[in-house]
Amino acid sequence: VQTKSGTILLAAGTFDKLYLLDASDGSLLRWEWTTDIATESGGVMDDAVTSLLFAPWKDDAGALLIGNPTCLNVLYSNGTFARVDGDDGMPQGNVTAMAVTAGEEGLRLWFGTTRGVVLYVAGDDNIHSTYSPWHYLNGPRWLAGTSHIIGMSASTCCTSSSVTVVSV
């Protein structure tokens, strides 16, 4: 993603750190600790990084979504972090993969988890809407054979006016 200053960012995550790099020369711009659940010590992210995706989130076009075994963390372009979990409507944590596609309602953010697929429809988060922006797809109807999602990409998510297919 490109910052306001023109720098193109590259993100990399490990068990204990998140790194933000300048894509033009590989220089380290920032790093953050993750929380070590076993010792209850650590940083601003809730657990080890399992997946990363630059995507619009709420009103931030350059947010970094950070999947981990506990929840979803969001690093906004202004440098602040947020936690997204069941209290925010997310039906499953333990994010293992992420992808973004465009739909009629707006952006669709797909989250692969160890218990199925979670879909967030960005245009459906109006507080007066009768529908939740969160959708949970699990079980044999949606995921034949297994419900543990280990990989997902935007090229494998196909959307038409009436149906969306996710290849995992």
HELIX and SHEET records of a PDB file:
HELIX    1   1 GLY A   86  ASP A   88  5                                   3    
HELIX    2   2 ALA A  122  ASP A  124  5                                   3    
HELIX    3   3 ALA A  154  THR A  156  5                                   3    
SHEET    1   A 3 LEU A   9  GLY A  13  0                                        
SHEET    2   A 3 LYS A  17  ASP A  22 -1                                        
SHEET    3   A 3 LEU A  28  TRP A  33 -1                                        
SHEET    1   B 4 SER A  51  TRP A  57  0                                        
SHEET    2   B 4 ASP A  60  GLY A  67 -1                                        
SHEET    3   B 4 LEU A  72  LEU A  75 -1                                        
SHEET    4   B 4 PHE A  81  VAL A  84 -1                                        
SHEET    1   C 4 VAL A  95  GLY A 103  0                                        
SHEET    2   C 4 GLY A 106  THR A 113 -1                                        
SHEET    3   C 4 GLY A 116  VAL A 121 -1                                        
SHEET    4   C 4 TRP A 134  LEU A 137 -1                                        
SHEET    1   D 2 CYS A 157  THR A 159  0                                        
SHEET    2   D 2 THR A 164  VAL A 166 -1                                        
END                                                                             
